[in-house]
Amino acid sequence: FRHREAGAAAVGVMSPGMNAVFIPAESTARDESRYSDMARLLAECDLIIVEGDLMTEAPKIEMWRVALGAPPYAAEHNSIRAVVSDDAVSVPVPIWPRADIAIIADRVLEFARA
């Protein structure tokens, strides 16, 4: 954080087992180009999980609870393929039980293989 405040173009973290580089996203880059920019780094991955990006058309799985006080995004975003929730909800996609991690894992792998 302080490196970025001081003007660093990128900030890196390195350890014996892992490396990470934080590069600021362009404020106008709210589309698929952000992912294509990272494609080389992610090429060996079988599954990529991104949290909180509704702007891309990539397939999504929504985690939803009635306690959030807002309707699920799946009611309006057709890129959401399933909702994970233990609460009663009416959406046009499958609902997977939040408490059943094995089912969620199986379904995510099915999506990844499709």
PyMOL CGO cylinders between C-alpha atoms (Angstrom):
from pymol import cmd
from pymol.cgo import CYLINDER

trace = [
    CYLINDER, 0.00, 0.00, 0.00, 2.69, 2.49, 0.96, 0.3, 1, 1, 1, 1, 1, 1,
    CYLINDER, 2.69, 2.49, 0.96, 4.76, 1.63, -2.12, 0.3, 1, 1, 1, 1, 1, 1,
    CYLINDER, 4.76, 1.63, -2.12, 1.79, 2.49, -4.36, 0.3, 1, 1, 1, 1, 1, 1,
    CYLINDER, 1.79, 2.49, -4.36, 1.21, 5.71, -2.45, 0.3, 1, 1, 1, 1, 1, 1,
    CYLINDER, 1.21, 5.71, -2.45, 4.87, 6.59, -3.01, 0.3, 1, 1, 1, 1, 1, 1,
    CYLINDER, 4.87, 6.59, -3.01, 4.41, 6.15, -6.78, 0.3, 1, 1, 1, 1, 1, 1,
    CYLINDER, 4.41, 6.15, -6.78, 5.46, 2.55, -7.49, 0.3, 1, 1, 1, 1, 1, 1,
    CYLINDER, 5.46, 2.55, -7.49, 4.14, 1.31, -10.85, 0.3, 1, 1, 1, 1, 1, 1,
    CYLINDER, 4.14, 1.31, -10.85, 3.76, -2.20, -9.43, 0.3, 1, 1, 1, 1, 1, 1,
    CYLINDER, 3.76, -2.20, -9.43, 4.21, -3.90, -6.09, 0.3, 1, 1, 1, 1, 1, 1,
    CYLINDER, 4.21, -3.90, -6.09, 5.54, -7.42, -5.71, 0.3, 1, 1, 1, 1, 1, 1,
    CYLINDER, 5.54, -7.42, -5.71, 5.62, -9.97, -2.93, 0.3, 1, 1, 1, 1, 1, 1,
    CYLINDER, 5.62, -9.97, -2.93, 8.03, -12.89, -3.12, 0.3, 1, 1, 1, 1, 1, 1,
    CYLINDER, 8.03, -12.89, -3.12, 8.55, -15.86, -0.86, 0.3, 1, 1, 1, 1, 1, 1,
    CYLINDER, 8.55, -15.86, -0.86, 10.35, -19.18, -1.35, 0.3, 1, 1, 1, 1, 1, 1,
    CYLINDER, 10.35, -19.18, -1.35, 7.12, -20.82, -2.52, 0.3, 1, 1, 1, 1, 1, 1,
    CYLINDER, 7.12, -20.82, -2.52, 5.09, -18.08, -4.19, 0.3, 1, 1, 1, 1, 1, 1,
    CYLINDER, 5.09, -18.08, -4.19, 5.31, -14.80, -6.09, 0.3, 1, 1, 1, 1, 1, 1,
    CYLINDER, 5.31, -14.80, -6.09, 2.70, -12.10, -6.57, 0.3, 1, 1, 1, 1, 1, 1,
    CYLINDER, 2.70, -12.10, -6.57, 2.72, -8.83, -8.49, 0.3, 1, 1, 1, 1, 1, 1,
    CYLINDER, 2.72, -8.83, -8.49, 0.06, -6.18, -7.97, 0.3, 1, 1, 1, 1, 1, 1,
    CYLINDER, 0.06, -6.18, -7.97, -0.46, -3.92, -10.97, 0.3, 1, 1, 1, 1, 1, 1,
    CYLINDER, -0.46, -3.92, -10.97, -3.19, -1.28, -10.85, 0.3, 1, 1, 1, 1, 1, 1,
    CYLINDER, -3.19, -1.28, -10.85, -6.08, -1.88, -13.23, 0.3, 1, 1, 1, 1, 1, 1,
    CYLINDER, -6.08, -1.88, -13.23, -6.82, 0.92, -15.61, 0.3, 1, 1, 1, 1, 1, 1,
    CYLINDER, -6.82, 0.92, -15.61, -9.99, 2.60, -14.43, 0.3, 1, 1, 1, 1, 1, 1,
    CYLINDER, -9.99, 2.60, -14.43, -11.42, 2.24, -17.95, 0.3, 1, 1, 1, 1, 1, 1,
    CYLINDER, -11.42, 2.24, -17.95, -10.45, -1.44, -18.26, 0.3, 1, 1, 1, 1, 1, 1,
    CYLINDER, -10.45, -1.44, -18.26, -13.75, -2.90, -17.04, 0.3, 1, 1, 1, 1, 1, 1,
    CYLINDER, -13.75, -2.90, -17.04, -14.07, -5.42, -19.85, 0.3, 1, 1, 1, 1, 1, 1,
    CYLINDER, -14.07, -5.42, -19.85, -12.66, -8.72, -21.09, 0.3, 1, 1, 1, 1, 1, 1,
    CYLINDER, -12.66, -8.72, -21.09, -9.31, -7.09, -21.97, 0.3, 1, 1, 1, 1, 1, 1,
    CYLINDER, -9.31, -7.09, -21.97, -8.25, -7.27, -18.32, 0.3, 1, 1, 1, 1, 1, 1,
    CYLINDER, -8.25, -7.27, -18.32, -8.44, -11.06, -18.53, 0.3, 1, 1, 1, 1, 1, 1,
    CYLINDER, -8.44, -11.06, -18.53, -6.67, -11.34, -21.87, 0.3, 1, 1, 1, 1, 1, 1,
    CYLINDER, -6.67, -11.34, -21.87, -3.84, -9.25, -20.38, 0.3, 1, 1, 1, 1, 1, 1,
    CYLINDER, -3.84, -9.25, -20.38, -3.42, -11.94, -17.70, 0.3, 1, 1, 1, 1, 1, 1,
    CYLINDER, -3.42, -11.94, -17.70, -3.87, -14.95, -20.03, 0.3, 1, 1, 1, 1, 1, 1,
    CYLINDER, -3.87, -14.95, -20.03, -0.14, -15.77, -20.28, 0.3, 1, 1, 1, 1, 1, 1,
    CYLINDER, -0.14, -15.77, -20.28, 0.22, -15.91, -16.51, 0.3, 1, 1, 1, 1, 1, 1,
    CYLINDER, 0.22, -15.91, -16.51, -2.88, -18.08, -16.11, 0.3, 1, 1, 1, 1, 1, 1,
    CYLINDER, -2.88, -18.08, -16.11, -2.32, -20.37, -19.11, 0.3, 1, 1, 1, 1, 1, 1,
    CYLINDER, -2.32, -20.37, -19.11, -1.43, -23.40, -16.97, 0.3, 1, 1, 1, 1, 1, 1,
    CYLINDER, -1.43, -23.40, -16.97, -4.54, -23.08, -14.78, 0.3, 1, 1, 1, 1, 1, 1,
    CYLINDER, -4.54, -23.08, -14.78, -7.43, -25.51, -15.17, 0.3, 1, 1, 1, 1, 1, 1,
    CYLINDER, -7.43, -25.51, -15.17, -9.82, -23.28, -13.24, 0.3, 1, 1, 1, 1, 1, 1,
    CYLINDER, -9.82, -23.28, -13.24, -9.67, -19.57, -12.47, 0.3, 1, 1, 1, 1, 1, 1,
    CYLINDER, -9.67, -19.57, -12.47, -11.87, -18.15, -9.73, 0.3, 1, 1, 1, 1, 1, 1,
    CYLINDER, -11.87, -18.15, -9.73, -12.49, -14.40, -9.73, 0.3, 1, 1, 1, 1, 1, 1,
    CYLINDER, -12.49, -14.40, -9.73, -14.44, -12.77, -6.93, 0.3, 1, 1, 1, 1, 1, 1,
    CYLINDER, -14.44, -12.77, -6.93, -16.82, -9.88, -7.43, 0.3, 1, 1, 1, 1, 1, 1,
    CYLINDER, -16.82, -9.88, -7.43, -16.58, -9.08, -11.15, 0.3, 1, 1, 1, 1, 1, 1,
    CYLINDER, -16.58, -9.08, -11.15, -20.05, -8.72, -12.65, 0.3, 1, 1, 1, 1, 1, 1,
    CYLINDER, -20.05, -8.72, -12.65, -18.75, -6.76, -15.65, 0.3, 1, 1, 1, 1, 1, 1,
    CYLINDER, -18.75, -6.76, -15.65, -17.31, -9.68, -17.60, 0.3, 1, 1, 1, 1, 1, 1,
    CYLINDER, -17.31, -9.68, -17.60, -19.51, -12.12, -19.51, 0.3, 1, 1, 1, 1, 1, 1,
    CYLINDER, -19.51, -12.12, -19.51, -17.56, -15.08, -18.16, 0.3, 1, 1, 1, 1, 1, 1,
    CYLINDER, -17.56, -15.08, -18.16, -19.71, -17.73, -16.47, 0.3, 1, 1, 1, 1, 1, 1,
    CYLINDER, -19.71, -17.73, -16.47, -20.40, -16.97, -12.82, 0.3, 1, 1, 1, 1, 1, 1,
    CYLINDER, -20.40, -16.97, -12.82, -21.65, -18.67, -9.68, 0.3, 1, 1, 1, 1, 1, 1,
    CYLINDER, -21.65, -18.67, -9.68, -23.34, -16.41, -7.14, 0.3, 1, 1, 1, 1, 1, 1,
    CYLINDER, -23.34, -16.41, -7.14, -23.13, -16.94, -3.40, 0.3, 1, 1, 1, 1, 1, 1,
    CYLINDER, -23.13, -16.94, -3.40, -26.32, -15.45, -1.96, 0.3, 1, 1, 1, 1, 1, 1,
    CYLINDER, -26.32, -15.45, -1.96, -27.99, -15.10, 1.45, 0.3, 1, 1, 1, 1, 1, 1,
    CYLINDER, -27.99, -15.10, 1.45, -31.31, -13.45, 2.24, 0.3, 1, 1, 1, 1, 1, 1,
    CYLINDER, -31.31, -13.45, 2.24, -29.54, -11.64, 5.10, 0.3, 1, 1, 1, 1, 1, 1,
    CYLINDER, -29.54, -11.64, 5.10, -27.79, -9.49, 2.47, 0.3, 1, 1, 1, 1, 1, 1,
    CYLINDER, -27.79, -9.49, 2.47, -31.06, -7.62, 2.08, 0.3, 1, 1, 1, 1, 1, 1,
    CYLINDER, -31.06, -7.62, 2.08, -30.80, -7.45, -1.71, 0.3, 1, 1, 1, 1, 1, 1,
    CYLINDER, -30.80, -7.45, -1.71, -32.13, -9.70, -4.45, 0.3, 1, 1, 1, 1, 1, 1,
    CYLINDER, -32.13, -9.70, -4.45, -29.71, -12.12, -6.09, 0.3, 1, 1, 1, 1, 1, 1,
    CYLINDER, -29.71, -12.12, -6.09, -27.84, -10.83, -9.13, 0.3, 1, 1, 1, 1, 1, 1,
    CYLINDER, -27.84, -10.83, -9.13, -28.87, -14.01, -10.97, 0.3, 1, 1, 1, 1, 1, 1,
    CYLINDER, -28.87, -14.01, -10.97, -32.32, -12.49, -11.44, 0.3, 1, 1, 1, 1, 1, 1,
    CYLINDER, -32.32, -12.49, -11.44, -30.79, -9.90, -13.82, 0.3, 1, 1, 1, 1, 1, 1,
    CYLINDER, -30.79, -9.90, -13.82, -27.39, -11.19, -15.00, 0.3, 1, 1, 1, 1, 1, 1,
    CYLINDER, -27.39, -11.19, -15.00, -27.63, -13.99, -17.54, 0.3, 1, 1, 1, 1, 1, 1,
    CYLINDER, -27.63, -13.99, -17.54, -23.94, -14.84, -17.15, 0.3, 1, 1, 1, 1, 1, 1,
    CYLINDER, -23.94, -14.84, -17.15, -24.68, -16.29, -13.69, 0.3, 1, 1, 1, 1, 1, 1,
    CYLINDER, -24.68, -16.29, -13.69, -25.05, -20.05, -14.13, 0.3, 1, 1, 1, 1, 1, 1,
    CYLINDER, -25.05, -20.05, -14.13, -26.00, -21.06, -10.58, 0.3, 1, 1, 1, 1, 1, 1,
    CYLINDER, -26.00, -21.06, -10.58, -26.74, -19.67, -7.12, 0.3, 1, 1, 1, 1, 1, 1,
    CYLINDER, -26.74, -19.67, -7.12, -25.30, -21.14, -3.94, 0.3, 1, 1, 1, 1, 1, 1,
    CYLINDER, -25.30, -21.14, -3.94, -27.70, -20.56, -1.05, 0.3, 1, 1, 1, 1, 1, 1,
    CYLINDER, -27.70, -20.56, -1.05, -29.52, -22.27, 1.78, 0.3, 1, 1, 1, 1, 1, 1,
    CYLINDER, -29.52, -22.27, 1.78, -32.25, -19.62, 1.62, 0.3, 1, 1, 1, 1, 1, 1,
    CYLINDER, -32.25, -19.62, 1.62, -35.42, -19.89, -0.48, 0.3, 1, 1, 1, 1, 1, 1,
    CYLINDER, -35.42, -19.89, -0.48, -34.93, -17.91, -3.67, 0.3, 1, 1, 1, 1, 1, 1,
    CYLINDER, -34.93, -17.91, -3.67, -36.55, -17.79, -7.09, 0.3, 1, 1, 1, 1, 1, 1,
    CYLINDER, -36.55, -17.79, -7.09, -33.99, -17.51, -9.88, 0.3, 1, 1, 1, 1, 1, 1,
    CYLINDER, -33.99, -17.51, -9.88, -33.81, -18.91, -13.43, 0.3, 1, 1, 1, 1, 1, 1,
    CYLINDER, -33.81, -18.91, -13.43, -30.70, -20.99, -12.67, 0.3, 1, 1, 1, 1, 1, 1,
    CYLINDER, -30.70, -20.99, -12.67, -29.93, -24.03, -10.51, 0.3, 1, 1, 1, 1, 1, 1,
    CYLINDER, -29.93, -24.03, -10.51, -29.66, -23.46, -6.75, 0.3, 1, 1, 1, 1, 1, 1,
    CYLINDER, -29.66, -23.46, -6.75, -26.94, -25.42, -4.98, 0.3, 1, 1, 1, 1, 1, 1,
    CYLINDER, -26.94, -25.42, -4.98, -27.07, -25.94, -1.19, 0.3, 1, 1, 1, 1, 1, 1,
    CYLINDER, -27.07, -25.94, -1.19, -24.48, -23.81, 0.57, 0.3, 1, 1, 1, 1, 1, 1,
    CYLINDER, -24.48, -23.81, 0.57, -23.86, -26.44, 3.21, 0.3, 1, 1, 1, 1, 1, 1,
    CYLINDER, -23.86, -26.44, 3.21, -23.00, -29.19, 0.69, 0.3, 1, 1, 1, 1, 1, 1,
    CYLINDER, -23.00, -29.19, 0.69, -19.44, -28.43, -0.35, 0.3, 1, 1, 1, 1, 1, 1,
    CYLINDER, -19.44, -28.43, -0.35, -19.09, -31.72, -2.27, 0.3, 1, 1, 1, 1, 1, 1,
    CYLINDER, -19.09, -31.72, -2.27, -22.02, -30.85, -4.55, 0.3, 1, 1, 1, 1, 1, 1,
    CYLINDER, -22.02, -30.85, -4.55, -20.66, -27.35, -5.14, 0.3, 1, 1, 1, 1, 1, 1,
    CYLINDER, -20.66, -27.35, -5.14, -17.21, -28.72, -5.97, 0.3, 1, 1, 1, 1, 1, 1,
    CYLINDER, -17.21, -28.72, -5.97, -18.67, -31.32, -8.36, 0.3, 1, 1, 1, 1, 1, 1,
    CYLINDER, -18.67, -31.32, -8.36, -20.80, -28.72, -10.15, 0.3, 1, 1, 1, 1, 1, 1,
    CYLINDER, -20.80, -28.72, -10.15, -17.93, -26.23, -10.45, 0.3, 1, 1, 1, 1, 1, 1,
    CYLINDER, -17.93, -26.23, -10.45, -15.78, -28.97, -12.01, 0.3, 1, 1, 1, 1, 1, 1,
    CYLINDER, -15.78, -28.97, -12.01, -18.60, -29.83, -14.42, 0.3, 1, 1, 1, 1, 1, 1,
    CYLINDER, -18.60, -29.83, -14.42, -18.71, -26.18, -15.51, 0.3, 1, 1, 1, 1, 1, 1,
    CYLINDER, -18.71, -26.18, -15.51, -14.93, -26.07, -15.87, 0.3, 1, 1, 1, 1, 1, 1,
    CYLINDER, -14.93, -26.07, -15.87, -14.93, -29.18, -18.09, 0.3, 1, 1, 1, 1, 1, 1,
    CYLINDER, -14.93, -29.18, -18.09, -17.77, -27.95, -20.33, 0.3, 1, 1, 1, 1, 1, 1,
]
cmd.load_cgo(trace, "trace")
